[in-house]
Amino acid sequence: MSLAFRRIALIGKLRSAEIEKSLREIRALLEKRGCEVVPEGATRADLAIVIGGDGTMLAAARELVRHRVPLVGINQGRVGFMTDIGHDDMQSGVGAILDGKYAIEERALLDAEIVRERKTLLRTIALNEAVIGKGSQGRLIEFDLSIDGEFVYTLRADGMIVATPTGSTAYALSAQGPILHPAVSALTLVPLNPHTLSARPVSVSDRAAIEILLVRALDARAHFDGLALADMAEGDRLLLKRSADVARFVHPPGYRYFATLREKLRWSEALEKREKGGRAGE
């Protein structure tokens, strides 16, 4: 057994009988292998096994990142970009990791700060994305975007997404943003329904300092990974930069990033169906 993973935290929302059953099965496997199963939220664990979907994985990563606890996900959600062990493979996948057959990948995060009249209203982190957007009024907001102190533009829109490579396959993807490979040191800025056709997604270095100044808004909000939320007013500034912390994901043998994209986004699915149909008709 890998000496690195003796104390293991099990994390899963007890919202279904299926997840409860999976938690029991994994606990039994870990105890059989001589691991100490520690309570959810234990910050001194050697590894956290997360059972659920990307939302559960995201919440666990945000909680444990500052404690440098690596995570592995077992997918029992919907898409599952971050939970790369399938339910049917959880025994073999976790067993291989305990045998020392794994790779650790570090993922970048954002440090976020909201400033009002030189006072900090909120500090938080984001693994997926930081979003500033219209609130319950449903009216366009207007904001200035600056990068490394250089003014870029003033934009009227529903808002703006600033996404990490991990978040490029989340909200930013649904807003027509680009997919960034996790090894690319970049952030992507994706306008939400801009009031001009010329405002397009832009990728910048993840070493850039990004500032969004709210110019006009009856109602505006910022949220981070959909978990931290703050109301914003005219004159507020959202400051974003790459965090010094990283999320650490543990991948089982056979993990491949583009294979995950191909499966989750169903790339080549129509072609494969046509080929199978053609062979069946031969």
KEVEXKOL-378456 format. One record per residue (C-alpha): residue number from 1; residue in one letter; chain; x, z, y. Coordinates in nm, 3 decimals. Example, Ala and Ser with C-alpha at 12.3 -4.5 7.8 and 13.67 -1.06 7.14 Angstrom:
2
<segu pos="1" code="A" unit="A" c1="1.230" c3="0.780" c2="-0.450"/>
<segu pos="2" code="S" unit="A" c1="1.367" c3="0.714" c2="-0.106"/>
END
This chain:
282
<segu pos="1" code="M" unit="A" c1="0.000" c3="0.000" c2="0.000"/>
<segu pos="2" code="S" unit="A" c1="0.124" c3="-0.071" c2="0.353"/>
<segu pos="3" code="L" unit="A" c1="0.261" c3="0.251" c2="0.500"/>
<segu pos="4" code="A" unit="A" c1="0.134" c3="0.141" c2="0.841"/>
<segu pos="5" code="F" unit="A" c1="-0.233" c3="0.193" c2="0.752"/>
<segu pos="6" code="R" unit="A" c1="-0.291" c3="0.538" c2="0.606"/>
<segu pos="7" code="R" unit="A" c1="-0.546" c3="0.672" c2="0.856"/>
<segu pos="8" code="I" unit="A" c1="-0.833" c3="0.428" c2="0.895"/>
<segu pos="9" code="A" unit="A" c1="-1.140" c3="0.448" c2="1.117"/>
<segu pos="10" code="L" unit="A" c1="-1.465" c3="0.281" c2="1.008"/>
<segu pos="11" code="I" unit="A" c1="-1.682" c3="0.147" c2="1.289"/>
<segu pos="12" code="G" unit="A" c1="-2.027" c3="-0.004" c2="1.252"/>
<segu pos="13" code="K" unit="A" c1="-2.365" c3="0.026" c2="1.416"/>
<segu pos="14" code="L" unit="A" c1="-2.606" c3="0.186" c2="1.172"/>
<segu pos="15" code="R" unit="A" c1="-2.880" c3="-0.058" c2="1.259"/>
<segu pos="16" code="S" unit="A" c1="-2.940" c3="-0.208" c2="0.918"/>
<segu pos="17" code="A" unit="A" c1="-2.931" c3="-0.117" c2="0.552"/>
<segu pos="18" code="E" unit="A" c1="-2.682" c3="-0.399" c2="0.498"/>
<segu pos="19" code="I" unit="A" c1="-2.426" c3="-0.253" c2="0.738"/>
<segu pos="20" code="E" unit="A" c1="-2.473" c3="0.097" c2="0.596"/>
<segu pos="21" code="K" unit="A" c1="-2.414" c3="-0.043" c2="0.247"/>
<segu pos="22" code="S" unit="A" c1="-2.098" c3="-0.223" c2="0.361"/>
<segu pos="23" code="L" unit="A" c1="-1.965" c3="0.094" c2="0.526"/>
<segu pos="24" code="R" unit="A" c1="-2.016" c3="0.285" c2="0.201"/>
<segu pos="25" code="E" unit="A" c1="-1.842" c3="0.015" c2="-0.002"/>
<segu pos="26" code="I" unit="A" c1="-1.542" c3="-0.003" c2="0.229"/>
<segu pos="27" code="R" unit="A" c1="-1.515" c3="0.378" c2="0.242"/>
<segu pos="28" code="A" unit="A" c1="-1.509" c3="0.388" c2="-0.139"/>
<segu pos="29" code="L" unit="A" c1="-1.237" c3="0.121" c2="-0.146"/>
<segu pos="30" code="L" unit="A" c1="-1.025" c3="0.305" c2="0.109"/>
<segu pos="31" code="E" unit="A" c1="-1.057" c3="0.639" c2="-0.067"/>
<segu pos="32" code="K" unit="A" c1="-0.969" c3="0.476" c2="-0.398"/>
<segu pos="33" code="R" unit="A" c1="-0.654" c3="0.334" c2="-0.236"/>
<segu pos="34" code="G" unit="A" c1="-0.555" c3="0.677" c2="-0.105"/>
<segu pos="35" code="C" unit="A" c1="-0.636" c3="0.618" c2="0.262"/>
<segu pos="36" code="E" unit="A" c1="-0.769" c3="0.888" c2="0.491"/>
<segu pos="37" code="V" unit="A" c1="-1.097" c3="0.778" c2="0.647"/>
<segu pos="38" code="V" unit="A" c1="-1.120" c3="0.925" c2="0.996"/>
<segu pos="39" code="P" unit="A" c1="-1.434" c3="0.951" c2="1.214"/>
<segu pos="40" code="E" unit="A" c1="-1.543" c3="0.662" c2="1.435"/>
<segu pos="41" code="G" unit="A" c1="-1.381" c3="0.696" c2="1.774"/>
<segu pos="42" code="A" unit="A" c1="-1.066" c3="0.856" c2="1.632"/>
<segu pos="43" code="T" unit="A" c1="-0.792" c3="0.739" c2="1.866"/>
<segu pos="44" code="R" unit="A" c1="-0.507" c3="0.833" c2="1.631"/>
<segu pos="45" code="A" unit="A" c1="-0.608" c3="0.597" c2="1.353"/>
<segu pos="46" code="D" unit="A" c1="-0.354" c3="0.349" c2="1.217"/>
<segu pos="47" code="L" unit="A" c1="-0.625" c3="0.083" c2="1.183"/>
<segu pos="48" code="A" unit="A" c1="-0.992" c3="0.041" c2="1.275"/>
<segu pos="49" code="I" unit="A" c1="-1.216" c3="-0.161" c2="1.045"/>
<segu pos="50" code="V" unit="A" c1="-1.517" c3="-0.289" c2="1.240"/>
<segu pos="51" code="I" unit="A" c1="-1.829" c3="-0.400" c2="1.054"/>
<segu pos="52" code="G" unit="A" c1="-2.081" c3="-0.601" c2="1.255"/>
<segu pos="53" code="G" unit="A" c1="-2.065" c3="-0.884" c2="1.504"/>
<segu pos="54" code="D" unit="A" c1="-1.848" c3="-0.974" c2="1.801"/>
<segu pos="55" code="G" unit="A" c1="-2.035" c3="-0.727" c2="2.022"/>
<segu pos="56" code="T" unit="A" c1="-1.942" c3="-0.435" c2="1.798"/>
<segu pos="57" code="M" unit="A" c1="-1.583" c3="-0.561" c2="1.780"/>
<segu pos="58" code="L" unit="A" c1="-1.569" c3="-0.597" c2="2.157"/>
<segu pos="59" code="A" unit="A" c1="-1.691" c3="-0.243" c2="2.221"/>
<segu pos="60" code="A" unit="A" c1="-1.443" c3="-0.102" c2="1.968"/>
<segu pos="61" code="A" unit="A" c1="-1.153" c3="-0.297" c2="2.118"/>
<segu pos="62" code="R" unit="A" c1="-1.232" c3="-0.172" c2="2.468"/>
<segu pos="63" code="E" unit="A" c1="-1.240" c3="0.186" c2="2.344"/>
<segu pos="64" code="L" unit="A" c1="-0.920" c3="0.171" c2="2.138"/>
<segu pos="65" code="V" unit="A" c1="-0.696" c3="-0.068" c2="2.329"/>
<segu pos="66" code="R" unit="A" c1="-0.525" c3="0.200" c2="2.537"/>
<segu pos="67" code="H" unit="A" c1="-0.443" c3="0.386" c2="2.216"/>
<segu pos="68" code="R" unit="A" c1="-0.285" c3="0.073" c2="2.060"/>
<segu pos="69" code="V" unit="A" c1="-0.507" c3="0.097" c2="1.752"/>
<segu pos="70" code="P" unit="A" c1="-0.520" c3="-0.244" c2="1.578"/>
<segu pos="71" code="L" unit="A" c1="-0.858" c3="-0.374" c2="1.462"/>
<segu pos="72" code="V" unit="A" c1="-0.989" c3="-0.597" c2="1.187"/>
<segu pos="73" code="G" unit="A" c1="-1.346" c3="-0.724" c2="1.181"/>
<segu pos="74" code="I" unit="A" c1="-1.589" c3="-0.784" c2="0.895"/>
<segu pos="75" code="N" unit="A" c1="-1.857" c3="-1.023" c2="1.014"/>
<segu pos="76" code="Q" unit="A" c1="-2.216" c3="-0.916" c2="0.968"/>
<segu pos="77" code="G" unit="A" c1="-2.334" c3="-1.057" c2="1.297"/>
<segu pos="78" code="R" unit="A" c1="-2.411" c3="-1.412" c2="1.401"/>
<segu pos="79" code="V" unit="A" c1="-2.119" c3="-1.629" c2="1.512"/>
<segu pos="80" code="G" unit="A" c1="-1.827" c3="-1.392" c2="1.469"/>
<segu pos="81" code="F" unit="A" c1="-1.524" c3="-1.539" c2="1.648"/>
<segu pos="82" code="M" unit="A" c1="-1.343" c3="-1.203" c2="1.640"/>
<segu pos="83" code="T" unit="A" c1="-1.466" c3="-1.075" c2="1.303"/>
<segu pos="84" code="D" unit="A" c1="-1.283" c3="-1.305" c2="1.067"/>
<segu pos="85" code="I" unit="A" c1="-1.346" c3="-1.147" c2="0.726"/>
<segu pos="86" code="G" unit="A" c1="-1.673" c3="-1.264" c2="0.578"/>
<segu pos="87" code="H" unit="A" c1="-1.907" c3="-1.015" c2="0.414"/>
<segu pos="88" code="D" unit="A" c1="-1.853" c3="-1.169" c2="0.071"/>
<segu pos="89" code="D" unit="A" c1="-1.475" c3="-1.141" c2="0.113"/>
<segu pos="90" code="M" unit="A" c1="-1.453" c3="-0.790" c2="0.254"/>
<segu pos="91" code="Q" unit="A" c1="-1.319" c3="-0.623" c2="-0.062"/>
<segu pos="92" code="S" unit="A" c1="-1.045" c3="-0.881" c2="-0.115"/>
<segu pos="93" code="G" unit="A" c1="-0.969" c3="-0.915" c2="0.257"/>
<segu pos="94" code="V" unit="A" c1="-0.932" c3="-0.541" c2="0.321"/>
<segu pos="95" code="G" unit="A" c1="-0.746" c3="-0.500" c2="-0.009"/>
<segu pos="96" code="A" unit="A" c1="-0.491" c3="-0.765" c2="0.093"/>
<segu pos="97" code="I" unit="A" c1="-0.436" c3="-0.593" c2="0.429"/>
<segu pos="98" code="L" unit="A" c1="-0.377" c3="-0.261" c2="0.255"/>
<segu pos="99" code="D" unit="A" c1="-0.124" c3="-0.440" c2="0.035"/>
<segu pos="100" code="G" unit="A" c1="0.067" c3="-0.538" c2="0.348"/>
<segu pos="101" code="K" unit="A" c1="-0.050" c3="-0.900" c2="0.353"/>
<segu pos="102" code="Y" unit="A" c1="-0.161" c3="-0.945" c2="0.712"/>
<segu pos="103" code="A" unit="A" c1="-0.059" c3="-1.071" c2="1.054"/>
<segu pos="104" code="I" unit="A" c1="-0.106" c3="-0.891" c2="1.385"/>
<segu pos="105" code="E" unit="A" c1="-0.204" c3="-1.094" c2="1.689"/>
<segu pos="106" code="E" unit="A" c1="-0.198" c3="-0.958" c2="2.043"/>
<segu pos="107" code="R" unit="A" c1="-0.474" c3="-1.068" c2="2.282"/>
<segu pos="108" code="A" unit="A" c1="-0.460" c3="-1.047" c2="2.662"/>
<segu pos="109" code="L" unit="A" c1="-0.703" c3="-0.839" c2="2.868"/>
<segu pos="110" code="L" unit="A" c1="-0.801" c3="-0.826" c2="3.233"/>
<segu pos="111" code="D" unit="A" c1="-0.767" c3="-0.529" c2="3.464"/>
<segu pos="112" code="A" unit="A" c1="-1.062" c3="-0.535" c2="3.704"/>
<segu pos="113" code="E" unit="A" c1="-1.125" c3="-0.348" c2="4.026"/>
<segu pos="114" code="I" unit="A" c1="-1.415" c3="-0.359" c2="4.272"/>
<segu pos="115" code="V" unit="A" c1="-1.317" c3="-0.259" c2="4.626"/>
<segu pos="116" code="R" unit="A" c1="-1.553" c3="-0.175" c2="4.914"/>
<segu pos="117" code="E" unit="A" c1="-1.403" c3="-0.095" c2="5.255"/>
<segu pos="118" code="R" unit="A" c1="-1.068" c3="-0.013" c2="5.094"/>
<segu pos="119" code="K" unit="A" c1="-1.227" c3="0.228" c2="4.846"/>
<segu pos="120" code="T" unit="A" c1="-1.234" c3="0.157" c2="4.474"/>
<segu pos="121" code="L" unit="A" c1="-1.586" c3="0.155" c2="4.333"/>
<segu pos="122" code="L" unit="A" c1="-1.495" c3="0.069" c2="3.976"/>
<segu pos="123" code="R" unit="A" c1="-1.190" c3="0.017" c2="3.757"/>
<segu pos="124" code="T" unit="A" c1="-1.229" c3="-0.122" c2="3.408"/>
<segu pos="125" code="I" unit="A" c1="-1.089" c3="-0.372" c2="3.160"/>
<segu pos="126" code="A" unit="A" c1="-1.225" c3="-0.690" c2="3.006"/>
<segu pos="127" code="L" unit="A" c1="-1.124" c3="-0.850" c2="2.678"/>
<segu pos="128" code="N" unit="A" c1="-1.363" c3="-1.143" c2="2.710"/>
<segu pos="129" code="E" unit="A" c1="-1.454" c3="-1.195" c2="3.073"/>
<segu pos="130" code="A" unit="A" c1="-1.531" c3="-1.060" c2="3.416"/>
<segu pos="131" code="V" unit="A" c1="-1.844" c3="-1.207" c2="3.576"/>
<segu pos="132" code="I" unit="A" c1="-1.981" c3="-1.186" c2="3.927"/>
<segu pos="133" code="G" unit="A" c1="-2.334" c3="-1.319" c2="3.954"/>
<segu pos="134" code="K" unit="A" c1="-2.672" c3="-1.305" c2="4.118"/>
<segu pos="135" code="G" unit="A" c1="-2.880" c3="-1.000" c2="4.040"/>
<segu pos="136" code="S" unit="A" c1="-3.253" c3="-0.952" c2="3.996"/>
<segu pos="137" code="Q" unit="A" c1="-3.340" c3="-1.146" c2="4.316"/>
<segu pos="138" code="G" unit="A" c1="-3.234" c3="-1.467" c2="4.144"/>
<segu pos="139" code="R" unit="A" c1="-3.087" c3="-1.624" c2="4.461"/>
<segu pos="140" code="L" unit="A" c1="-2.753" c3="-1.796" c2="4.496"/>
<segu pos="141" code="I" unit="A" c1="-2.460" c3="-1.588" c2="4.610"/>
<segu pos="142" code="E" unit="A" c1="-2.174" c3="-1.708" c2="4.829"/>
<segu pos="143" code="F" unit="A" c1="-1.816" c3="-1.602" c2="4.775"/>
<segu pos="144" code="D" unit="A" c1="-1.456" c3="-1.683" c2="4.866"/>
<segu pos="145" code="L" unit="A" c1="-1.206" c3="-1.740" c2="4.585"/>
<segu pos="146" code="S" unit="A" c1="-0.836" c3="-1.669" c2="4.640"/>
<segu pos="147" code="I" unit="A" c1="-0.550" c3="-1.694" c2="4.388"/>
<segu pos="148" code="D" unit="A" c1="-0.219" c3="-1.521" c2="4.454"/>
<segu pos="149" code="G" unit="A" c1="-0.326" c3="-1.471" c2="4.814"/>
<segu pos="150" code="E" unit="A" c1="-0.402" c3="-1.841" c2="4.868"/>
<segu pos="151" code="F" unit="A" c1="-0.756" c3="-1.933" c2="4.970"/>
<segu pos="152" code="V" unit="A" c1="-0.905" c3="-2.178" c2="4.718"/>
<segu pos="153" code="Y" unit="A" c1="-1.266" c3="-2.236" c2="4.832"/>
<segu pos="154" code="T" unit="A" c1="-1.596" c3="-2.091" c2="4.941"/>
<segu pos="155" code="L" unit="A" c1="-1.869" c3="-2.150" c2="4.686"/>
<segu pos="156" code="R" unit="A" c1="-2.245" c3="-2.102" c2="4.665"/>
<segu pos="157" code="A" unit="A" c1="-2.348" c3="-2.058" c2="4.304"/>
<segu pos="158" code="D" unit="A" c1="-2.518" c3="-1.835" c2="4.052"/>
<segu pos="159" code="G" unit="A" c1="-2.176" c3="-1.677" c2="4.007"/>
<segu pos="160" code="M" unit="A" c1="-1.831" c3="-1.710" c2="3.853"/>
<segu pos="161" code="I" unit="A" c1="-1.683" c3="-1.629" c2="3.511"/>
<segu pos="162" code="V" unit="A" c1="-1.316" c3="-1.538" c2="3.479"/>
<segu pos="163" code="A" unit="A" c1="-1.234" c3="-1.550" c2="3.108"/>
<segu pos="164" code="T" unit="A" c1="-0.936" c3="-1.470" c2="2.891"/>
<segu pos="165" code="P" unit="A" c1="-0.847" c3="-1.698" c2="2.598"/>
<segu pos="166" code="T" unit="A" c1="-1.050" c3="-1.463" c2="2.374"/>
<segu pos="167" code="G" unit="A" c1="-1.347" c3="-1.495" c2="2.610"/>
<segu pos="168" code="S" unit="A" c1="-1.316" c3="-1.871" c2="2.638"/>
<segu pos="169" code="T" unit="A" c1="-1.531" c3="-1.901" c2="2.323"/>
<segu pos="170" code="A" unit="A" c1="-1.795" c3="-1.660" c2="2.457"/>
<segu pos="171" code="Y" unit="A" c1="-1.999" c3="-1.679" c2="2.780"/>
<segu pos="172" code="A" unit="A" c1="-1.754" c3="-1.922" c2="2.941"/>
<segu pos="173" code="L" unit="A" c1="-1.802" c3="-2.171" c2="2.656"/>
<segu pos="174" code="S" unit="A" c1="-2.179" c3="-2.174" c2="2.708"/>
<segu pos="175" code="A" unit="A" c1="-2.113" c3="-2.249" c2="3.077"/>
<segu pos="176" code="Q" unit="A" c1="-1.908" c3="-2.559" c2="2.982"/>
<segu pos="177" code="G" unit="A" c1="-1.570" c3="-2.393" c2="3.021"/>
<segu pos="178" code="P" unit="A" c1="-1.262" c3="-2.501" c2="2.821"/>
<segu pos="179" code="I" unit="A" c1="-1.147" c3="-2.338" c2="2.499"/>
<segu pos="180" code="L" unit="A" c1="-0.810" c3="-2.167" c2="2.546"/>
<segu pos="181" code="H" unit="A" c1="-0.593" c3="-2.101" c2="2.243"/>
<segu pos="182" code="P" unit="A" c1="-0.505" c3="-1.729" c2="2.225"/>
<segu pos="183" code="A" unit="A" c1="-0.134" c3="-1.810" c2="2.255"/>
<segu pos="184" code="V" unit="A" c1="-0.188" c3="-1.985" c2="2.591"/>
<segu pos="185" code="S" unit="A" c1="-0.093" c3="-1.760" c2="2.883"/>
<segu pos="186" code="A" unit="A" c1="-0.387" c3="-1.860" c2="3.099"/>
<segu pos="187" code="L" unit="A" c1="-0.722" c3="-1.757" c2="3.241"/>
<segu pos="188" code="T" unit="A" c1="-1.013" c3="-1.988" c2="3.301"/>
<segu pos="189" code="L" unit="A" c1="-1.244" c3="-1.974" c2="3.603"/>
<segu pos="190" code="V" unit="A" c1="-1.588" c3="-2.120" c2="3.534"/>
<segu pos="191" code="P" unit="A" c1="-1.847" c3="-2.154" c2="3.815"/>
<segu pos="192" code="L" unit="A" c1="-2.205" c3="-2.077" c2="3.716"/>
<segu pos="193" code="N" unit="A" c1="-2.444" c3="-2.346" c2="3.839"/>
<segu pos="194" code="P" unit="A" c1="-2.248" c3="-2.423" c2="4.158"/>
<segu pos="195" code="H" unit="A" c1="-2.431" c3="-2.577" c2="4.452"/>
<segu pos="196" code="T" unit="A" c1="-2.187" c3="-2.869" c2="4.448"/>
<segu pos="197" code="L" unit="A" c1="-2.085" c3="-3.113" c2="4.176"/>
<segu pos="198" code="S" unit="A" c1="-1.717" c3="-3.090" c2="4.270"/>
<segu pos="199" code="A" unit="A" c1="-1.672" c3="-2.727" c2="4.161"/>
<segu pos="200" code="R" unit="A" c1="-1.528" c3="-2.754" c2="3.812"/>
<segu pos="201" code="P" unit="A" c1="-1.372" c3="-2.507" c2="3.569"/>
<segu pos="202" code="V" unit="A" c1="-1.005" c3="-2.439" c2="3.646"/>
<segu pos="203" code="S" unit="A" c1="-0.737" c3="-2.278" c2="3.431"/>
<segu pos="204" code="V" unit="A" c1="-0.461" c3="-2.074" c2="3.595"/>
<segu pos="205" code="S" unit="A" c1="-0.165" c3="-1.866" c2="3.482"/>
<segu pos="206" code="D" unit="A" c1="-0.261" c3="-1.527" c2="3.346"/>
<segu pos="207" code="R" unit="A" c1="0.002" c3="-1.384" c2="3.580"/>
<segu pos="208" code="A" unit="A" c1="-0.211" c3="-1.487" c2="3.878"/>
<segu pos="209" code="A" unit="A" c1="-0.388" c3="-1.233" c2="4.097"/>
<segu pos="210" code="I" unit="A" c1="-0.751" c3="-1.340" c2="4.145"/>
<segu pos="211" code="E" unit="A" c1="-0.970" c3="-1.218" c2="4.429"/>
<segu pos="212" code="I" unit="A" c1="-1.340" c3="-1.294" c2="4.474"/>
<segu pos="213" code="L" unit="A" c1="-1.482" c3="-1.184" c2="4.811"/>
<segu pos="214" code="L" unit="A" c1="-1.861" c3="-1.163" c2="4.827"/>
<segu pos="215" code="V" unit="A" c1="-1.964" c3="-1.333" c2="5.154"/>
<segu pos="216" code="R" unit="A" c1="-2.343" c3="-1.353" c2="5.131"/>
<segu pos="217" code="A" unit="A" c1="-2.584" c3="-1.204" c2="4.880"/>
<segu pos="218" code="L" unit="A" c1="-2.917" c3="-1.027" c2="4.882"/>
<segu pos="219" code="D" unit="A" c1="-2.837" c3="-0.894" c2="4.538"/>
<segu pos="220" code="A" unit="A" c1="-2.522" c3="-0.935" c2="4.328"/>
<segu pos="221" code="R" unit="A" c1="-2.366" c3="-0.776" c2="4.024"/>
<segu pos="222" code="A" unit="A" c1="-2.040" c3="-0.775" c2="3.838"/>
<segu pos="223" code="H" unit="A" c1="-2.016" c3="-0.711" c2="3.467"/>
<segu pos="224" code="F" unit="A" c1="-1.728" c3="-0.693" c2="3.226"/>
<segu pos="225" code="D" unit="A" c1="-1.767" c3="-0.796" c2="2.862"/>
<segu pos="226" code="G" unit="A" c1="-2.139" c3="-0.734" c2="2.918"/>
<segu pos="227" code="L" unit="A" c1="-2.069" c3="-0.361" c2="2.880"/>
<segu pos="228" code="A" unit="A" c1="-1.961" c3="-0.232" c2="3.222"/>
<segu pos="229" code="L" unit="A" c1="-2.189" c3="-0.312" c2="3.515"/>
<segu pos="230" code="A" unit="A" c1="-2.164" c3="-0.261" c2="3.892"/>
<segu pos="231" code="D" unit="A" c1="-2.389" c3="-0.360" c2="4.181"/>
<segu pos="232" code="M" unit="A" c1="-2.206" c3="-0.541" c2="4.461"/>
<segu pos="233" code="A" unit="A" c1="-2.275" c3="-0.589" c2="4.832"/>
<segu pos="234" code="E" unit="A" c1="-2.155" c3="-0.831" c2="5.098"/>
<segu pos="235" code="G" unit="A" c1="-1.791" c3="-0.767" c2="5.180"/>
<segu pos="236" code="D" unit="A" c1="-1.706" c3="-0.627" c2="4.836"/>
<segu pos="237" code="R" unit="A" c1="-1.400" c3="-0.768" c2="4.661"/>
<segu pos="238" code="L" unit="A" c1="-1.348" c3="-0.820" c2="4.289"/>
<segu pos="239" code="L" unit="A" c1="-0.976" c3="-0.806" c2="4.204"/>
<segu pos="240" code="L" unit="A" c1="-0.855" c3="-0.933" c2="3.868"/>
<segu pos="241" code="K" unit="A" c1="-0.515" c3="-0.949" c2="3.700"/>
<segu pos="242" code="R" unit="A" c1="-0.374" c3="-0.943" c2="3.350"/>
<segu pos="243" code="S" unit="A" c1="-0.362" c3="-0.595" c2="3.204"/>
<segu pos="244" code="A" unit="A" c1="-0.042" c3="-0.437" c2="3.080"/>
<segu pos="245" code="D" unit="A" c1="-0.236" c3="-0.341" c2="2.765"/>
<segu pos="246" code="V" unit="A" c1="-0.319" c3="-0.582" c2="2.484"/>
<segu pos="247" code="A" unit="A" c1="-0.578" c3="-0.582" c2="2.207"/>
<segu pos="248" code="R" unit="A" c1="-0.422" c3="-0.600" c2="1.862"/>
<segu pos="249" code="F" unit="A" c1="-0.615" c3="-0.791" c2="1.595"/>
<segu pos="250" code="V" unit="A" c1="-0.520" c3="-0.774" c2="1.228"/>
<segu pos="251" code="H" unit="A" c1="-0.578" c3="-1.098" c2="1.036"/>
<segu pos="252" code="P" unit="A" c1="-0.596" c3="-1.125" c2="0.656"/>
<segu pos="253" code="P" unit="A" c1="-0.407" c3="-1.391" c2="0.458"/>
<segu pos="254" code="G" unit="A" c1="-0.530" c3="-1.742" c2="0.522"/>
<segu pos="255" code="Y" unit="A" c1="-0.653" c3="-1.684" c2="0.876"/>
<segu pos="256" code="R" unit="A" c1="-0.624" c3="-1.996" c2="1.092"/>
<segu pos="257" code="Y" unit="A" c1="-0.754" c3="-2.017" c2="1.450"/>
<segu pos="258" code="F" unit="A" c1="-0.868" c3="-2.380" c2="1.435"/>
<segu pos="259" code="A" unit="A" c1="-1.027" c3="-2.329" c2="1.095"/>
<segu pos="260" code="T" unit="A" c1="-1.231" c3="-2.052" c2="1.258"/>
<segu pos="261" code="L" unit="A" c1="-1.334" c3="-2.282" c2="1.542"/>
<segu pos="262" code="R" unit="A" c1="-1.421" c3="-2.559" c2="1.298"/>
<segu pos="263" code="E" unit="A" c1="-1.645" c3="-2.325" c2="1.101"/>
<segu pos="264" code="K" unit="A" c1="-1.811" c3="-2.142" c2="1.391"/>
<segu pos="265" code="L" unit="A" c1="-1.862" c3="-2.448" c2="1.612"/>
<segu pos="266" code="R" unit="A" c1="-1.950" c3="-2.670" c2="1.316"/>
<segu pos="267" code="W" unit="A" c1="-1.694" c3="-2.934" c2="1.401"/>
<segu pos="268" code="S" unit="A" c1="-1.696" c3="-3.229" c2="1.158"/>
<segu pos="269" code="E" unit="A" c1="-2.015" c3="-3.100" c2="0.998"/>
<segu pos="270" code="A" unit="A" c1="-2.212" c3="-3.423" c2="1.051"/>
<segu pos="271" code="L" unit="A" c1="-1.922" c3="-3.633" c2="0.921"/>
<segu pos="272" code="E" unit="A" c1="-1.883" c3="-3.415" c2="0.612"/>
<segu pos="273" code="K" unit="A" c1="-2.256" c3="-3.441" c2="0.541"/>
<segu pos="274" code="R" unit="A" c1="-2.244" c3="-3.820" c2="0.573"/>
<segu pos="275" code="E" unit="A" c1="-1.946" c3="-3.840" c2="0.339"/>
<segu pos="276" code="K" unit="A" c1="-2.117" c3="-3.617" c2="0.083"/>
<segu pos="277" code="G" unit="A" c1="-2.433" c3="-3.826" c2="0.109"/>
<segu pos="278" code="G" unit="A" c1="-2.235" c3="-4.144" c2="0.061"/>
<segu pos="279" code="R" unit="A" c1="-2.063" c3="-4.012" c2="-0.247"/>
<segu pos="280" code="A" unit="A" c1="-2.393" c3="-3.895" c2="-0.392"/>
<segu pos="281" code="G" unit="A" c1="-2.538" c3="-4.244" c2="-0.349"/>
<segu pos="282" code="E" unit="A" c1="-2.249" c3="-4.422" c2="-0.517"/>
END
